[in-house]
Structures are given as structure tokens and as C-alpha cells.
Amino acid sequence: MDAVLILNADLGPLHRVPVKHAIRMLLRQVAEIHEAEPDRLIGVFPMPKVLRLVRYVVTKWRYTAGPAWSKRGVLNRDGHRCGYCPAAATTVDHILPRSRGGRNTWKNTVASCYDCNQRKGDRTPAEAGMMLRVQPASPTWATLAQR
């Protein structure tokens, strides 16, 4: 089954959902059919291609501020690869350790494998003699959505 495009009440595109979810939106009356496939029905509804929300959904926050920091987000941003070696990452390492005032921010954390995280310990990468393979940066919504 194809995905259905969801438009905001002002006809701005929001995202795509599976047909099953689109039918549930129609049943709950939170959306209306904007465009449908001719001669195809799902129960009493025509097969939707595009739905329009009944009420406007404010999405300004998605474009003004980047995503909030999270461990899952750091792992996704770095592609689940260690920032110190080519191994798969399972943990998040703080470049400036939290015990020294390091914060949970995008630019102070990097994905790390367990061995590198343990070897670095409570030191900075320079003190531990380890080089970062990537320079951490704050991601955008689009970059996190691609992974």
C-alpha cells in the first residue's frame, strides 16, 4: 500500500502516513480527503492520496530550533559509528567529561564504542591520547530524519 500525504489546514505539506493510519484519521474526523484515487474504495471511503487536516497544526518550532539533545539522537547523528575508531558505537562519550563541567550538548558528545569510552575514561581526548574522527555538530531535523 502507498503512503498518503498529509497537508496542514493551510495546505502546507506535513508528512506521509500509511493508508491504514489515514483511514483512522478520517474515522476520527481530524482530516478530510483532499485528493483520492478514482473508483477505489476502502469501506465507505475512497482510497485517499492526499488528506487535509481539519485544524491547523503549528509546526514553527521544527524550523526555528534544532532537535533537543538525546543519546539516541547522538547515535543517529554519528551513524552508530565510534568517534574514535571504526567500530560500531553503543554508548555516548562526553568530550569534556561531565565531572569537569561538560554538559549534554550536541557539540560536547560523540558516539563511542564501549572500549574507547572506557579507555578515555574521565579525561579529554587530548589527555587520553585519542583523536576524534569526526567533529561533533548540532544536527538539523532534516539530517536526523535521513538516518
N, C-alpha and C positions, 0 to 999 in steps of 0.2 A: 504494500500500500504506500501511496505517496504521502508526502508531508503537506500540511495545509499552512499557508501563510496567514499570520495574524497581523491585522492592522489596528492601530490605535483608533480612537474615536475621531481623530483629526486626519485619518487616512495615512498616517506615518507608519512605516513598517516596524514591527517589534521583533518577531522571531517566527520560527516554524514549529509546528507540533504535529504529532501523528494524527491520522484521521480519527482514531478512537477517542483521543483527547478532544479533538474538535467537536465531535458529536456530543460529548459530555458538556462542553461549553454551551452548545446550542440548547441542550436539555435544561441546564441551569439558567438559561436566558441571560448570560453575560456577554454573548456575542450573537451577531446576526450574519447571515450569509451575504457576502458582498459579490461573490462570483462562484458559480457552480458548474459542474460538468453536465451537459445536456443528456437527458434520457438515462441517467444513472441515479438510482435511489438507494439509500441506506435506511430502511424502515420507511418513515414518512418524510425524511429529509432528502433533498437532492444531494448528490456527492459534492461536498464543498471543495473548492480550490483556494478560496480566499475568504477569511472571516474578518468582520469589523467589530471591535469591542463596543458595547453599548455605552460604557462610561470611559472617560479619558483617564489614562494611567500616566502619572508624572514619571518621567524617566531622566530628568535633568541630572540627577545625581550620578548616573552612569557616565556622563560625559564631562562633568566638572572635576570630579575627584577620581583618583585611581582606586583599584580594589584595596580592601583592607588587608593587612599582613596576616598570613596564616602559614602554618607548616606545610599544609597541602599545597598552598599557592607557591611557596618557595620550591618545593619539589617539582611542581609542574613547570614553573618558570625555567628551571635548570634542566628540564627534560629527564629527571630522575637519574642524572649522571653526577658523579662526585666532582666537586670543585677543585680537588687537589690531585686526583688520579683518574684514570679512565674507567674505574669500576662503577657499578650501579649504586646509586645513593639510596639510603634508607633513613638517614637522620638529617637534622638541620644543625649546622655549626654556626656559632656567633663569631665573627671575625674579631671584634673586640669583645672578650668574654663578659658575660653578664655580671660576674663577680667584680669586674673592674668598671662597671657602669655601662656596659653595652646594652643596647635596647633591642627589642623585637621590631626591627625595621627591615625594609627590603634591601637597603644598602649595607646593612650590618650582618646579614645572614646569607648563607650559601648552602646548597645541598651537599651532603657529605656521606661517604660510606662509613660504616661503623669503625673500621680500623683507623682511618685518617682522623676521625673525630676523637678517638681515644688517644692517638699519638699526639695530636695537637694539645689536647687537654685544656688547661687553664692559662694558655699563652696566646699571644698574637701569632699569626703565620710567620712573621719575620723572626720572632723569638724561637719558634719551633723549627725554623729552617725549612719551611714549606712554602711553595709558591702557589698562588691561586691561578687556576687555568682560565677562569672567567672573571670578569669584573661585574659584581652584582649591581643591578639597576632596578628601579621601580618599574614594574610592568604596566601595560595598559590593559583595559578589558579585552581588547582585540587579541593581544598576544597570548593572554591566558586562555581565551576561547579556542585558539588554534591548536592547542596541545591536548 
